[in-house]
Amino acid sequence: MVGSPHASARRSSAQLASAQFAKETGSRGEFVRQGNRFTSRITADGSSGWKAEPGRYRLVWSRACPWAHRAVIVRGLLGLEDAISLATVDPIRDERGWRFSLDPGGRDPVLGIEFLAEAYLATDPEYDGRVTVPCLVDTRTGAVVTNDYPQITLDFSTEWREFHRPGAPDLYPEDLREEIGRVADLIFRDVNNGVYRCGFATTQRAYEEAFDALFGRLDWLENLLRDRRYLCGDRLTEADVRLFTTLVRFDAVYHGHFKCNRNKLTEFPVLWAYARDLFQTPGFGETVDFDQIKRHYYLTHHRINPTGIVPKGPDLSGWTTRPDA
């Protein structure tokens, strides 16, 4: 293992906890997302220093987290389950962050750690930011290779191709990469990150700017999808995965908890049909856990929901109705 992860975690727990729960806000009260600390890439030829090898890396995710969720969807669609093992953290973080309390003894059986922070601090003892998922951890050394969530899924499609299942979809085809990148950038700015910019804004102006950008983009997507099944035409791509993980959480948490309440997803006829189509596509709906999603958001964002009450709704039965219904 790299360094002494347990000792590092104990020494730095107070400092790390403070950083995890600190407000990420700019001078105008706008939410500013933390950058990714670990950005190494795992490549097919190992030229990056990390070679794509079955069984070597462990993907750490939370069922609640949209950024981690898309990594698990892509891993499953490509058939990488046997090549890249999966570790699942508890949706409820304590003051030390993401915990492996769902595993027997509260310890990940492969990495041997209780908190993901142990791996972060073993890799960088000076790290004082939030500990995030998804991340890929090298099981040989315990080092965090990457928590660069946008690149992780692209590398699953390109650098892990040798280990894809027969007939796996090409989620990042060369002829569509420019369009996928353009659409994905807009979705990230206004939708994926936009809901957080609404929820974590600390001034009315910052909130309203984020709110207007979010619903302006959702209106744009509603119109875009009127004459196509997927964001980039007739093929499922990386862009659709990235949008899905926000849409599936929209009515359950973002509409109320993050004050994204101009419309519910179910009130966008085209987007609602599109989201249901994806949900009912093998590899999508079975990865969604609404209970863990709701408990994470409503029980860990104490500044937004100090009472810790988790709403009973919304009615989830619509997700299994036919998209054309």
C-alpha positions in Angstrom: 0.0 0.0 0.0 1.1 3.6 -0.6 2.3 5.3 2.6 0.3 4.6 5.8 -3.3 5.3 4.9 -4.8 4.6 8.2 -2.4 6.8 10.1 -2.8 9.6 7.5 -6.5 9.4 7.7 -6.4 9.7 11.5 -3.9 12.6 11.4 -5.8 14.6 8.9 -9.4 13.7 9.6 -10.4 17.1 11.2 -8.7 19.1 8.4 -10.2 16.9 5.7 -13.7 17.0 7.2 -13.6 20.8 7.3 -12.6 20.9 3.6 -15.3 18.4 2.6 -18.1 20.4 4.0 -16.8 23.9 3.3 -18.8 26.1 1.0 -17.6 26.1 -2.6 -18.7 29.6 -3.5 -17.4 32.4 -5.5 -17.4 36.1 -4.6 -21.0 36.5 -5.9 -22.4 33.6 -4.0 -22.2 31.2 -7.0 -21.3 27.5 -6.6 -17.8 26.7 -7.9 -17.2 23.0 -8.4 -13.9 21.7 -7.0 -11.4 20.5 -9.7 -10.3 16.9 -9.9 -7.1 16.2 -8.0 -6.0 12.9 -9.5 -6.0 13.0 -13.3 -3.8 10.1 -14.4 -5.1 8.0 -17.2 -5.2 4.3 -17.6 -4.2 3.5 -21.2 -4.3 0.4 -23.4 -0.5 0.5 -23.9 0.4 1.7 -20.5 2.3 4.7 -21.8 0.6 6.8 -19.1 2.2 4.7 -16.4 -1.0 2.9 -15.8 -1.9 0.0 -18.1 -5.4 -1.3 -18.7 -5.3 -4.7 -17.1 -8.3 -6.9 -16.0 -8.5 -7.2 -12.2 -6.0 -4.5 -11.4 -8.3 -1.5 -10.8 -11.3 -0.9 -8.5 -14.0 1.6 -9.4 -15.4 3.3 -6.3 -18.9 4.7 -6.6 -22.0 5.8 -4.7 -25.4 4.9 -6.0 -26.5 8.4 -5.0 -23.9 10.3 -7.0 -24.7 11.2 -10.6 -21.0 11.6 -11.6 -20.2 8.1 -10.3 -23.5 6.7 -11.6 -22.5 7.3 -15.2 -19.2 5.5 -14.8 -21.1 2.4 -13.6 -23.6 2.6 -16.5 -20.8 2.9 -19.1 -18.9 0.0 -17.4 -22.0 -2.2 -17.6 -22.9 -1.2 -21.2 -19.4 -2.1 -22.4 -19.3 -5.3 -20.4 -16.3 -4.4 -18.2 -17.7 -5.8 -15.0 -15.2 -8.7 -15.0 -12.3 -6.4 -15.9 -12.9 -3.6 -13.4 -14.2 -4.5 -9.9 -16.7 -2.3 -8.1 -16.8 -0.9 -4.6 -19.9 0.8 -3.3 -19.8 3.4 -0.5 -22.7 4.2 1.9 -24.9 7.1 0.6 -24.7 8.7 4.0 -21.4 10.4 4.7 -20.2 11.2 8.2 -17.7 13.9 9.1 -14.9 11.8 7.4 -16.7 11.4 4.1 -17.6 8.4 2.0 -17.6 5.2 4.1 -17.5 1.5 3.2 -20.1 0.7 5.8 -22.2 -1.4 3.4 -19.4 -4.1 3.5 -19.0 -6.6 6.3 -17.0 -5.1 9.1 -17.3 -1.7 7.5 -14.2 -2.2 5.3 -13.8 -2.6 1.6 -12.9 -6.3 1.1 -10.4 -5.6 -1.7 -8.8 -2.3 -0.6 -9.0 -3.0 3.1 -10.0 0.5 4.0 -13.0 2.0 6.0 -13.1 5.4 4.3 -12.3 6.5 0.8 -10.3 9.3 2.4 -7.7 6.8 3.4 -6.9 6.1 -0.2 -6.8 9.8 -1.1 -4.4 10.6 1.8 -2.3 7.6 1.1 -1.8 8.9 -2.4 -1.4 12.5 -1.4 -0.8 13.1 2.3 -1.3 16.9 1.8 -4.7 16.5 0.2 -7.2 18.8 1.9 -10.1 18.9 -0.6 -13.4 17.0 -0.7 -13.1 13.3 -1.3 -15.1 12.4 -4.4 -16.5 9.5 -6.3 -16.1 8.0 -8.8 -12.4 7.2 -8.6 -10.3 4.3 -9.8 -7.9 2.8 -7.3 -5.0 0.6 -8.1 -5.5 -2.6 -6.0 -1.7 -3.4 -6.1 -0.7 -0.2 -4.3 -3.9 1.4 -2.9 -3.2 4.6 -4.9 -5.9 6.6 -6.4 -5.2 6.7 -10.1 -7.9 9.1 -11.1 -11.0 10.9 -9.9 -11.4 12.7 -13.3 -15.0 11.6 -13.9 -15.4 13.1 -17.4 -12.3 11.2 -18.7 -13.0 8.0 -16.8 -15.9 7.0 -19.0 -14.3 8.2 -22.3 -11.3 5.9 -21.4 -13.6 3.0 -20.7 -14.8 3.4 -24.3 -11.4 3.9 -25.9 -8.6 2.5 -23.8 -10.4 -0.6 -22.5 -11.7 -1.7 -25.9 -9.8 -5.0 -25.8 -12.0 -6.0 -22.9 -15.4 -4.9 -24.2 -18.1 -7.6 -24.5 -18.9 -8.8 -28.0 -21.5 -6.4 -29.5 -20.8 -3.6 -27.0 -22.1 -0.3 -28.2 -19.6 2.4 -29.3 -20.5 5.2 -27.0 -17.8 7.5 -28.3 -17.6 6.9 -32.1 -15.0 8.9 -33.9 -17.4 10.4 -36.4 -19.5 11.9 -33.6 -16.8 12.9 -31.1 -17.0 16.6 -31.9 -20.8 16.7 -31.6 -20.7 14.6 -28.4 -18.2 17.0 -26.9 -20.2 20.0 -27.8 -23.5 18.7 -26.5 -21.9 17.2 -23.4 -20.2 20.6 -22.5 -23.5 22.4 -22.7 -25.2 19.8 -20.6 -22.5 19.9 -18.0 -22.5 23.6 -17.7 -26.3 24.2 -17.5 -27.8 20.9 -16.4 -25.4 18.4 -14.7 -23.6 21.2 -12.8 -26.5 23.6 -13.2 -28.7 21.9 -10.6 -25.9 22.2 -8.1 -25.4 25.9 -9.0 -29.0 26.3 -8.1 -28.9 24.3 -4.9 -25.7 25.6 -3.5 -26.0 29.3 -4.5 -25.8 31.6 -1.5 -27.2 34.7 -3.1 -30.5 35.3 -4.9 -28.8 36.6 -8.0 -26.5 33.6 -8.3 -29.4 31.2 -7.8 -31.6 32.9 -10.4 -28.9 33.0 -13.0 -28.3 29.3 -12.6 -32.1 28.6 -12.6 -32.6 30.5 -15.8 -29.6 28.8 -17.5 -30.9 25.3 -16.3 -34.4 25.7 -17.6 -33.3 27.4 -20.8 -31.1 24.4 -21.6 -33.9 22.0 -20.7 -36.2 23.8 -23.1 -33.5 23.5 -25.7 -33.1 19.8 -25.1 -36.9 19.4 -25.2 -36.9 20.9 -28.7 -33.7 19.0 -29.8 -35.2 15.6 -29.0 -38.5 16.1 -30.8 -37.1 14.6 -34.0 -34.4 12.2 -32.8 -34.3 9.4 -30.3 -30.9 10.3 -28.8 -28.9 13.5 -28.4 -26.6 12.9 -31.3 -29.1 11.2 -33.7 -30.1 7.6 -33.8 -27.2 6.2 -31.8 -26.8 6.0 -28.0 -23.7 7.8 -27.0 -21.7 9.1 -24.0 -23.8 12.3 -24.1 -27.0 10.4 -23.3 -25.5 8.7 -20.3 -24.3 12.0 -18.9 -27.7 13.6 -19.3 -29.6 10.6 -17.9 -28.0 10.6 -14.5 -29.2 14.1 -13.9 -32.7 13.6 -15.3 -33.3 10.5 -13.3 -32.7 12.5 -10.1 -34.6 15.6 -11.1 -38.0 15.1 -9.6 -36.8 13.0 -6.7 -34.3 15.6 -5.4 -33.4 18.5 -7.6 -36.9 19.9 -8.1 -37.5 20.4 -4.4 -34.2 20.1 -2.6 -32.2 22.3 -5.0 -35.1 24.6 -5.8 -35.2 23.7 -9.5 -38.9 24.1 -9.5 -40.1 25.8 -12.7 -41.1 22.4 -14.0 -40.8 18.8 -13.1 -39.2 16.4 -15.5 -42.7 14.8 -15.9 -43.9 18.1 -17.2 -41.5 18.1 -20.2 -43.3 15.6 -22.6 -40.3 14.9 -24.8 -37.6 14.8 -22.1 -39.8 12.6 -19.9 -40.3 10.1 -22.8 -36.6 10.2 -23.6 -35.7 9.6 -19.9 -38.1 6.7 -19.7 -36.7 5.2 -22.9 -33.2 5.2 -21.4 -34.4 4.0 -18.0 -36.0 1.0 -19.7 -32.9 0.3 -21.8 -30.8 -2.6 -20.3 -27.9 -1.2 -18.3 -29.7 1.9 -17.1 -32.8 1.4 -14.8 -31.3 -1.4 -12.9 -28.5 0.8 -11.7 -30.9 3.4 -10.2 -31.5 3.4 -6.5 -34.0 6.1 -5.6 -33.9 5.3 -1.9 -30.2 5.9 -1.7 -30.4 8.9 -3.9 -33.0 10.6 -1.7 -31.3 9.7 1.6 -28.0 11.0 0.4 -29.2 14.4 -0.7 -31.7 15.1 2.1 -29.5 13.7 4.9 -26.1 15.0 4.0 -26.8 18.6 2.9 -27.5 20.0 6.3 -27.3 23.6 5.3 -30.2 23.1 2.8 -32.2 20.5 4.8 -31.4 20.9 8.5 -34.3 18.8 9.7 -33.1 15.8 7.8 -36.6 14.8 6.7 -36.6 12.7 3.6 -39.7 13.2 1.4 -41.8 10.1 0.7 -42.5 11.2 -3.0 -42.5 11.4 -5.8 -44.5 8.6 -7.4 -41.9 6.6 -9.3 -44.3 4.3 -11.2 -44.1 6.4 -14.3 -40.5 5.3 -15.0 -41.8 1.9 -16.0 -44.6 3.1 -18.3 -43.9 2.9 -22.1 -42.1 6.0 -23.4 -44.8 6.5 -26.0 -47.6 6.3 -23.5 
